[in-house]
Amino acid sequence: MTVTSRNTTQTCSHCGHILTGKNKLTLADCKWTCPSCGIFHMRDHNVAQNILAKGLATL
């Protein structure tokens, strides 16, 4: 079983909003605030939460 990591960096782990266009993160962005729900994210922690959620959803 493979868990895809598509959009895990660009997706808010709180509300699911996906950053696109001018809001899309670059490799230099390590902190960001979701424009939809206002939650502050540390990039690596947000990615980990998204990957964990996707993995748990496959169980």
PyMOL Python script that loads the backbone (N, CA, C, O; Angstrom):
from pymol import cmd

cmd.read_pdbstr("""\
ATOM      1  N   MET A   1       0.844  -1.176   0.000  1.00  0.00           N
ATOM      2  CA  MET A   1       0.000   0.000   0.000  1.00  0.00           C
ATOM      3  C   MET A   1       0.890   1.240   0.000  1.00  0.00           C
ATOM      4  O   MET A   1       1.826   1.339   0.794  1.00  0.00           O
ATOM      5  N   THR A   2       0.599   2.172  -0.883  1.00  0.00           N
ATOM      6  CA  THR A   2       1.374   3.397  -0.990  1.00  0.00           C
ATOM      7  C   THR A   2       0.500   4.593  -0.647  1.00  0.00           C
ATOM      8  O   THR A   2      -0.624   4.717  -1.133  1.00  0.00           O
ATOM      9  N   VAL A   3       1.029   5.467   0.195  1.00  0.00           N
ATOM     10  CA  VAL A   3       0.326   6.704   0.526  1.00  0.00           C
ATOM     11  C   VAL A   3       0.955   7.809  -0.300  1.00  0.00           C
ATOM     12  O   VAL A   3       2.158   8.053  -0.207  1.00  0.00           O
ATOM     13  N   THR A   4       0.152   8.473  -1.102  1.00  0.00           N
ATOM     14  CA  THR A   4       0.670   9.554  -1.933  1.00  0.00           C
ATOM     15  C   THR A   4       0.893  10.808  -1.090  1.00  0.00           C
ATOM     16  O   THR A   4       0.127  11.095  -0.170  1.00  0.00           O
ATOM     17  N   SER A   5       1.934  11.538  -1.411  1.00  0.00           N
ATOM     18  CA  SER A   5       2.225  12.756  -0.663  1.00  0.00           C
ATOM     19  C   SER A   5       1.913  13.998  -1.485  1.00  0.00           C
ATOM     20  O   SER A   5       2.446  15.073  -1.210  1.00  0.00           O
ATOM     21  N   ARG A   6       1.071  13.863  -2.472  1.00  0.00           N
ATOM     22  CA  ARG A   6       0.732  14.992  -3.339  1.00  0.00           C
ATOM     23  C   ARG A   6       0.079  16.116  -2.531  1.00  0.00           C
ATOM     24  O   ARG A   6      -0.852  15.887  -1.760  1.00  0.00           O
ATOM     25  N   ASN A   7       0.584  17.324  -2.725  1.00  0.00           N
ATOM     26  CA  ASN A   7       0.074  18.538  -2.097  1.00  0.00           C
ATOM     27  C   ASN A   7       0.197  18.576  -0.571  1.00  0.00           C
ATOM     28  O   ASN A   7      -0.440  19.417   0.064  1.00  0.00           O
ATOM     29  N   THR A   8       0.986  17.704   0.027  1.00  0.00           N
ATOM     30  CA  THR A   8       1.082  17.722   1.482  1.00  0.00           C
ATOM     31  C   THR A   8       1.738  18.990   2.002  1.00  0.00           C
ATOM     32  O   THR A   8       1.457  19.410   3.124  1.00  0.00           O
ATOM     33  N   THR A   9       2.601  19.603   1.214  1.00  0.00           N
ATOM     34  CA  THR A   9       3.249  20.846   1.623  1.00  0.00           C
ATOM     35  C   THR A   9       2.298  22.025   1.468  1.00  0.00           C
ATOM     36  O   THR A   9       2.293  22.933   2.299  1.00  0.00           O
ATOM     37  N   GLN A  10       1.506  22.014   0.423  1.00  0.00           N
ATOM     38  CA  GLN A  10       0.648  23.144   0.079  1.00  0.00           C
ATOM     39  C   GLN A  10      -0.740  23.072   0.718  1.00  0.00           C
ATOM     40  O   GLN A  10      -1.551  23.978   0.527  1.00  0.00           O
ATOM     41  N   THR A  11      -1.023  22.007   1.475  1.00  0.00           N
ATOM     42  CA  THR A  11      -2.345  21.804   2.064  1.00  0.00           C
ATOM     43  C   THR A  11      -2.340  22.110   3.549  1.00  0.00           C
ATOM     44  O   THR A  11      -1.472  21.638   4.282  1.00  0.00           O
ATOM     45  N   CYS A  12      -3.309  22.900   3.997  1.00  0.00           N
ATOM     46  CA  CYS A  12      -3.457  23.204   5.421  1.00  0.00           C
ATOM     47  C   CYS A  12      -3.951  21.947   6.131  1.00  0.00           C
ATOM     48  O   CYS A  12      -4.991  21.396   5.769  1.00  0.00           O
ATOM     49  N   SER A  13      -3.216  21.496   7.132  1.00  0.00           N
ATOM     50  CA  SER A  13      -3.599  20.287   7.861  1.00  0.00           C
ATOM     51  C   SER A  13      -4.803  20.530   8.765  1.00  0.00           C
ATOM     52  O   SER A  13      -5.374  19.579   9.298  1.00  0.00           O
ATOM     53  N   HIS A  14      -5.190  21.773   8.943  1.00  0.00           N
ATOM     54  CA  HIS A  14      -6.332  22.097   9.802  1.00  0.00           C
ATOM     55  C   HIS A  14      -7.648  22.135   9.012  1.00  0.00           C
ATOM     56  O   HIS A  14      -8.637  21.527   9.423  1.00  0.00           O
ATOM     57  N   CYS A  15      -7.656  22.847   7.881  1.00  0.00           N
ATOM     58  CA  CYS A  15      -8.914  23.012   7.141  1.00  0.00           C
ATOM     59  C   CYS A  15      -8.917  22.377   5.748  1.00  0.00           C
ATOM     60  O   CYS A  15      -9.971  22.254   5.125  1.00  0.00           O
ATOM     61  N   GLY A  16      -7.726  21.970   5.255  1.00  0.00           N
ATOM     62  CA  GLY A  16      -7.648  21.332   3.946  1.00  0.00           C
ATOM     63  C   GLY A  16      -7.467  22.271   2.772  1.00  0.00           C
ATOM     64  O   GLY A  16      -7.410  21.823   1.627  1.00  0.00           O
ATOM     65  N   HIS A  17      -7.375  23.567   3.033  1.00  0.00           N
ATOM     66  CA  HIS A  17      -7.173  24.545   1.957  1.00  0.00           C
ATOM     67  C   HIS A  17      -5.850  24.260   1.250  1.00  0.00           C
ATOM     68  O   HIS A  17      -4.837  24.020   1.907  1.00  0.00           O
ATOM     69  N   ILE A  18      -5.851  24.284  -0.090  1.00  0.00           N
ATOM     70  CA  ILE A  18      -4.647  24.053  -0.876  1.00  0.00           C
ATOM     71  C   ILE A  18      -4.169  25.374  -1.460  1.00  0.00           C
ATOM     72  O   ILE A  18      -4.918  26.065  -2.152  1.00  0.00           O
ATOM     73  N   LEU A  19      -2.920  25.720  -1.178  1.00  0.00           N
ATOM     74  CA  LEU A  19      -2.337  26.949  -1.696  1.00  0.00           C
ATOM     75  C   LEU A  19      -2.075  26.808  -3.186  1.00  0.00           C
ATOM     76  O   LEU A  19      -1.545  25.791  -3.635  1.00  0.00           O
ATOM     77  N   THR A  20      -2.444  27.821  -3.948  1.00  0.00           N
ATOM     78  CA  THR A  20      -2.229  27.814  -5.398  1.00  0.00           C
ATOM     79  C   THR A  20      -1.796  29.203  -5.842  1.00  0.00           C
ATOM     80  O   THR A  20      -1.855  30.165  -5.076  1.00  0.00           O
ATOM     81  N   GLY A  21      -1.365  29.287  -7.081  1.00  0.00           N
ATOM     82  CA  GLY A  21      -1.006  30.572  -7.673  1.00  0.00           C
ATOM     83  C   GLY A  21       0.034  31.329  -6.884  1.00  0.00           C
ATOM     84  O   GLY A  21       1.058  30.768  -6.495  1.00  0.00           O
ATOM     85  N   LYS A  22      -0.227  32.618  -6.643  1.00  0.00           N
ATOM     86  CA  LYS A  22       0.745  33.470  -5.946  1.00  0.00           C
ATOM     87  C   LYS A  22       0.920  33.086  -4.480  1.00  0.00           C
ATOM     88  O   LYS A  22       1.903  33.486  -3.858  1.00  0.00           O
ATOM     89  N   ASN A  23      -0.014  32.317  -3.913  1.00  0.00           N
ATOM     90  CA  ASN A  23       0.084  31.891  -2.518  1.00  0.00           C
ATOM     91  C   ASN A  23       0.899  30.611  -2.335  1.00  0.00           C
ATOM     92  O   ASN A  23       1.215  30.232  -1.207  1.00  0.00           O
ATOM     93  N   LYS A  24       1.239  29.943  -3.444  1.00  0.00           N
ATOM     94  CA  LYS A  24       1.950  28.668  -3.373  1.00  0.00           C
ATOM     95  C   LYS A  24       3.309  28.851  -2.697  1.00  0.00           C
ATOM     96  O   LYS A  24       4.015  29.821  -2.972  1.00  0.00           O
ATOM     97  N   LEU A  25       3.669  27.932  -1.824  1.00  0.00           N
ATOM     98  CA  LEU A  25       4.923  28.005  -1.090  1.00  0.00           C
ATOM     99  C   LEU A  25       6.117  27.706  -1.990  1.00  0.00           C
ATOM    100  O   LEU A  25       6.014  26.939  -2.947  1.00  0.00           O
ATOM    101  N   THR A  26       7.239  28.319  -1.669  1.00  0.00           N
ATOM    102  CA  THR A  26       8.500  28.007  -2.334  1.00  0.00           C
ATOM    103  C   THR A  26       9.324  27.168  -1.367  1.00  0.00           C
ATOM    104  O   THR A  26       8.935  26.996  -0.212  1.00  0.00           O
ATOM    105  N   LEU A  27      10.450  26.649  -1.823  1.00  0.00           N
ATOM    106  CA  LEU A  27      11.306  25.850  -0.943  1.00  0.00           C
ATOM    107  C   LEU A  27      11.867  26.669   0.213  1.00  0.00           C
ATOM    108  O   LEU A  27      12.229  26.109   1.248  1.00  0.00           O
ATOM    109  N   ALA A  28      11.942  27.986   0.050  1.00  0.00           N
ATOM    110  CA  ALA A  28      12.464  28.857   1.106  1.00  0.00           C
ATOM    111  C   ALA A  28      11.439  29.134   2.208  1.00  0.00           C
ATOM    112  O   ALA A  28      11.809  29.599   3.286  1.00  0.00           O
ATOM    113  N   ASP A  29      10.170  28.858   1.955  1.00  0.00           N
ATOM    114  CA  ASP A  29       9.120  29.131   2.938  1.00  0.00           C
ATOM    115  C   ASP A  29       9.055  28.009   3.974  1.00  0.00           C
ATOM    116  O   ASP A  29       8.657  26.886   3.663  1.00  0.00           O
ATOM    117  N   CYS A  30       9.449  28.323   5.202  1.00  0.00           N
ATOM    118  CA  CYS A  30       9.391  27.288   6.246  1.00  0.00           C
ATOM    119  C   CYS A  30       8.267  27.563   7.253  1.00  0.00           C
ATOM    120  O   CYS A  30       7.981  26.723   8.106  1.00  0.00           O
ATOM    121  N   LYS A  31       7.634  28.730   7.156  1.00  0.00           N
ATOM    122  CA  LYS A  31       6.495  29.081   8.002  1.00  0.00           C
ATOM    123  C   LYS A  31       5.449  29.738   7.119  1.00  0.00           C
ATOM    124  O   LYS A  31       5.783  30.466   6.184  1.00  0.00           O
ATOM    125  N   TRP A  32       4.180  29.478   7.418  1.00  0.00           N
ATOM    126  CA  TRP A  32       3.116  30.127   6.663  1.00  0.00           C
ATOM    127  C   TRP A  32       1.819  30.105   7.452  1.00  0.00           C
ATOM    128  O   TRP A  32       1.634  29.299   8.364  1.00  0.00           O
ATOM    129  N   THR A  33       0.928  31.009   7.079  1.00  0.00           N
ATOM    130  CA  THR A  33      -0.388  31.096   7.700  1.00  0.00           C
ATOM    131  C   THR A  33      -1.434  30.815   6.630  1.00  0.00           C
ATOM    132  O   THR A  33      -1.395  31.398   5.547  1.00  0.00           O
ATOM    133  N   CYS A  34      -2.360  29.931   6.933  1.00  0.00           N
ATOM    134  CA  CYS A  34      -3.396  29.559   5.979  1.00  0.00           C
ATOM    135  C   CYS A  34      -4.297  30.774   5.711  1.00  0.00           C
ATOM    136  O   CYS A  34      -4.820  31.379   6.648  1.00  0.00           O
ATOM    137  N   PRO A  35      -4.474  31.127   4.436  1.00  0.00           N
ATOM    138  CA  PRO A  35      -5.324  32.272   4.112  1.00  0.00           C
ATOM    139  C   PRO A  35      -6.809  31.986   4.328  1.00  0.00           C
ATOM    140  O   PRO A  35      -7.621  32.911   4.349  1.00  0.00           O
ATOM    141  N   SER A  36      -7.167  30.717   4.488  1.00  0.00           N
ATOM    142  CA  SER A  36      -8.567  30.345   4.664  1.00  0.00           C
ATOM    143  C   SER A  36      -8.990  30.330   6.130  1.00  0.00           C
ATOM    144  O   SER A  36     -10.011  30.916   6.490  1.00  0.00           O
ATOM    145  N   CYS A  37      -8.201  29.654   6.981  1.00  0.00           N
ATOM    146  CA  CYS A  37      -8.604  29.520   8.389  1.00  0.00           C
ATOM    147  C   CYS A  37      -7.725  30.309   9.353  1.00  0.00           C
ATOM    148  O   CYS A  37      -8.077  30.456  10.524  1.00  0.00           O
ATOM    149  N   GLY A  38      -6.572  30.827   8.874  1.00  0.00           N
ATOM    150  CA  GLY A  38      -5.715  31.655   9.714  1.00  0.00           C
ATOM    151  C   GLY A  38      -4.763  30.904  10.626  1.00  0.00           C
ATOM    152  O   GLY A  38      -4.083  31.523  11.445  1.00  0.00           O
ATOM    153  N   ILE A  39      -4.699  29.582  10.505  1.00  0.00           N
ATOM    154  CA  ILE A  39      -3.797  28.782  11.345  1.00  0.00           C
ATOM    155  C   ILE A  39      -2.356  28.972  10.869  1.00  0.00           C
ATOM    156  O   ILE A  39      -2.076  28.926   9.672  1.00  0.00           O
ATOM    157  N   PHE A  40      -1.445  29.186  11.825  1.00  0.00           N
ATOM    158  CA  PHE A  40      -0.015  29.321  11.537  1.00  0.00           C
ATOM    159  C   PHE A  40       0.604  27.934  11.460  1.00  0.00           C
ATOM    160  O   PHE A  40       0.333  27.085  12.309  1.00  0.00           O
ATOM    161  N   HIS A  41       1.433  27.698  10.449  1.00  0.00           N
ATOM    162  CA  HIS A  41       2.075  26.388  10.256  1.00  0.00           C
ATOM    163  C   HIS A  41       3.583  26.513  10.175  1.00  0.00           C
ATOM    164  O   HIS A  41       4.114  27.475   9.619  1.00  0.00           O
ATOM    165  N   MET A  42       4.264  25.528  10.735  1.00  0.00           N
ATOM    166  CA  MET A  42       5.663  25.266  10.447  1.00  0.00           C
ATOM    167  C   MET A  42       5.609  24.215   9.334  1.00  0.00           C
ATOM    168  O   MET A  42       4.961  23.180   9.490  1.00  0.00           O
ATOM    169  N   ARG A  43       6.276  24.474   8.231  1.00  0.00           N
ATOM    170  CA  ARG A  43       6.153  23.650   7.035  1.00  0.00           C
ATOM    171  C   ARG A  43       6.326  22.149   7.304  1.00  0.00           C
ATOM    172  O   ARG A  43       5.469  21.355   6.916  1.00  0.00           O
ATOM    173  N   ASP A  44       7.408  21.757   7.953  1.00  0.00           N
ATOM    174  CA  ASP A  44       7.683  20.330   8.164  1.00  0.00           C
ATOM    175  C   ASP A  44       6.635  19.669   9.057  1.00  0.00           C
ATOM    176  O   ASP A  44       6.251  18.525   8.817  1.00  0.00           O
ATOM    177  N   HIS A  45       6.178  20.370  10.066  1.00  0.00           N
ATOM    178  CA  HIS A  45       5.162  19.826  10.966  1.00  0.00           C
ATOM    179  C   HIS A  45       3.831  19.656  10.218  1.00  0.00           C
ATOM    180  O   HIS A  45       3.146  18.646  10.381  1.00  0.00           O
ATOM    181  N   ASN A  46       3.478  20.636   9.410  1.00  0.00           N
ATOM    182  CA  ASN A  46       2.250  20.558   8.622  1.00  0.00           C
ATOM    183  C   ASN A  46       2.294  19.369   7.654  1.00  0.00           C
ATOM    184  O   ASN A  46       1.316  18.634   7.521  1.00  0.00           O
ATOM    185  N   VAL A  47       3.430  19.188   6.984  1.00  0.00           N
ATOM    186  CA  VAL A  47       3.588  18.056   6.060  1.00  0.00           C
ATOM    187  C   VAL A  47       3.430  16.734   6.813  1.00  0.00           C
ATOM    188  O   VAL A  47       2.742  15.827   6.346  1.00  0.00           O
ATOM    189  N   ALA A  48       4.065  16.631   7.970  1.00  0.00           N
ATOM    190  CA  ALA A  48       3.980  15.400   8.766  1.00  0.00           C
ATOM    191  C   ALA A  48       2.539  15.104   9.165  1.00  0.00           C
ATOM    192  O   ALA A  48       2.104  13.954   9.108  1.00  0.00           O
ATOM    193  N   GLN A  49       1.801  16.127   9.566  1.00  0.00           N
ATOM    194  CA  GLN A  49       0.395  15.930   9.940  1.00  0.00           C
ATOM    195  C   GLN A  49      -0.428  15.468   8.735  1.00  0.00           C
ATOM    196  O   GLN A  49      -1.286  14.595   8.868  1.00  0.00           O
ATOM    197  N   ASN A  50      -0.170  16.048   7.561  1.00  0.00           N
ATOM    198  CA  ASN A  50      -0.907  15.652   6.363  1.00  0.00           C
ATOM    199  C   ASN A  50      -0.599  14.221   5.951  1.00  0.00           C
ATOM    200  O   ASN A  50      -1.508  13.476   5.586  1.00  0.00           O
ATOM    201  N   ILE A  51       0.661  13.830   6.003  1.00  0.00           N
ATOM    202  CA  ILE A  51       1.038  12.463   5.628  1.00  0.00           C
ATOM    203  C   ILE A  51       0.470  11.461   6.631  1.00  0.00           C
ATOM    204  O   ILE A  51      -0.006  10.396   6.237  1.00  0.00           O
ATOM    205  N   LEU A  52       0.515  11.786   7.911  1.00  0.00           N
ATOM    206  CA  LEU A  52      -0.071  10.914   8.928  1.00  0.00           C
ATOM    207  C   LEU A  52      -1.568  10.731   8.678  1.00  0.00           C
ATOM    208  O   LEU A  52      -2.069   9.608   8.725  1.00  0.00           O
ATOM    209  N   ALA A  53      -2.276  11.809   8.418  1.00  0.00           N
ATOM    210  CA  ALA A  53      -3.721  11.730   8.180  1.00  0.00           C
ATOM    211  C   ALA A  53      -4.025  10.869   6.948  1.00  0.00           C
ATOM    212  O   ALA A  53      -4.962  10.071   6.963  1.00  0.00           O
ATOM    213  N   LYS A  54      -3.237  11.032   5.893  1.00  0.00           N
ATOM    214  CA  LYS A  54      -3.460  10.219   4.686  1.00  0.00           C
ATOM    215  C   LYS A  54      -3.187   8.740   4.966  1.00  0.00           C
ATOM    216  O   LYS A  54      -3.907   7.867   4.481  1.00  0.00           O
ATOM    217  N   GLY A  55      -2.152   8.468   5.746  1.00  0.00           N
ATOM    218  CA  GLY A  55      -1.843   7.085   6.101  1.00  0.00           C
ATOM    219  C   GLY A  55      -2.932   6.460   6.950  1.00  0.00           C
ATOM    220  O   GLY A  55      -3.345   5.328   6.697  1.00  0.00           O
ATOM    221  N   LEU A  56      -3.402   7.188   7.957  1.00  0.00           N
ATOM    222  CA  LEU A  56      -4.459   6.675   8.825  1.00  0.00           C
ATOM    223  C   LEU A  56      -5.761   6.455   8.059  1.00  0.00           C
ATOM    224  O   LEU A  56      -6.530   5.550   8.381  1.00  0.00           O
ATOM    225  N   ALA A  57      -6.003   7.276   7.057  1.00  0.00           N
ATOM    226  CA  ALA A  57      -7.222   7.142   6.259  1.00  0.00           C
ATOM    227  C   ALA A  57      -7.236   5.858   5.436  1.00  0.00           C
ATOM    228  O   ALA A  57      -8.299   5.399   5.017  1.00  0.00           O
ATOM    229  N   THR A  58      -6.053   5.273   5.201  1.00  0.00           N
ATOM    230  CA  THR A  58      -5.990   4.056   4.401  1.00  0.00           C
ATOM    231  C   THR A  58      -6.165   2.790   5.242  1.00  0.00           C
ATOM    232  O   THR A  58      -6.333   1.699   4.697  1.00  0.00           O
ATOM    233  N   LEU A  59      -6.125   2.936   6.555  1.00  0.00           N
ATOM    234  CA  LEU A  59      -6.256   1.758   7.428  1.00  0.00           C
ATOM    235  C   LEU A  59      -7.663   1.199   7.451  1.00  0.00           C
ATOM    236  O   LEU A  59      -7.924   0.212   8.139  1.00  0.00           O
TER     237      LEU A  59
END
""", "prot")
cmd.dss("prot")
cmd.show_as("cartoon", "prot")
cmd.util.cbc("prot")
cmd.orient("prot")
